[in-house]
Amino acid sequence: MTNFLSLADVTSIDALIQSGLAAKANPFADQVLGKNKTIGLIFFNSSLRTRLSTQKAAQNLGMNVMTMNVGQDSWGLEMEEGVLMNGDKAEHVREAAAVMGRYCDIIGIRAFAELKDRDKDYREQVMHQFATYAGVPIVNLESATRHPLQSLADCITIEEAKRTDRPKVVLTWLPHFKPLPQAVANSFCEWMNARAQAGKIEFVVTHPAGYELAPEFVGNAHVTHNQSEAFAGADFIYGKNWSSYTHYGQVLTQDPSWAVTMDDMNLTNNGKFMHCLPVRRNLKVSDAVLDSPQSLVIEQAANREWSAQAVLKEILKNG
Ligand code: CP
C-alpha cells in the first residue's frame, strides 16, 4: 500500500482486519517499523477520535507524530491552480504539501466536503493536491466523500461481534437539523458492498426519499424507504445522518420517526447498534439504545486505533 485514500488502495480487507486484530492483541509488536519515522496529521476540520486514535496508532508503531490545524496553527491554504492569490489564503498547497513532505514520512489529511458544489467536493481536490505535491504516502482521515479508516474500524467491529457467518447489516439514515457530509455513509456502503460481494454479510440501506446516495457508492445494496422492513431480523444497525446528494447539501426532512429507539431495535435479531460518533443523543438515537448492551459505539471508536495501526503498518512495510 502506498496511499490510503479509499478502498481502491486496499488489496485485502480480510488481511487488514486480521492485522488490526493482531495489533489489538499485541500493540507494540511492530515498534521497529516506525522508528525514526514521522507522521504529520493535518486537520482542516475538528476531530476527537481520528486525531487521537491515529496518533496513538503511530506511537504504537514507534513513530514520531506532528499535528497541525490548518488556518489556526498554519497559514490558510489555497487549493486552486493558477489563481491570483489576493484573498485570505496566504500559502499555496504546492509549496505547503511539498514542505510538509520534507518533514514527514507519511501525511494524514482531514478535509470535509463544503456541501456547496457537488462536483467540486466529489473531485476530492484537497486529497489529490496533497497526493500530487507531498511526495510521501497520504492517509485519508476523512475527505469530502469518504472515511475509510472509519470503515475499516467498522469492519473490525462487525467481525468481532458477529454471531453468524453472514450477518445482516443495515445502514439507516438518522434525522439531524444540520447538513452533514455523505462521507461516512458513502464509505460504509463502499466497504460493506465489498463484504457482501465476498459473501461475508447481507447489506441493506434505508433512508427517506430524497436521500439516495451516489450510485457509485450505493452499488448493488438493497435500498428501502421502509425502516421497519430494513430492521427486521438485522444483526447490526449502523446509524448515520447525511444531507441530500441529489439536492446537494440540503436537509429535506428532520422526521423524528427515523431516530433509532428501543422499539426499533426490538425489530432486530437482538442486533447491535453502531455509530461512528459524535452522536447527538435523543435527536438521532435514544439514550436507552446508546446505554444498552446492544450499543457497540465505544468499542467501535476504540477499534479506530487498530484500524489506523493496520493501515500505517502496511504503508511502513512498503517502505
Ligand atoms: N468518527 C470520527 O471520525 O470521529 P472524529 O470526527 O471525532 O474524528
Residues whose N, C-alpha, C, O or C-beta is under 5 A from the ligand:
A	BS01	CP	S46 S47 L48 R49 T50 R51 C276 L277 P278
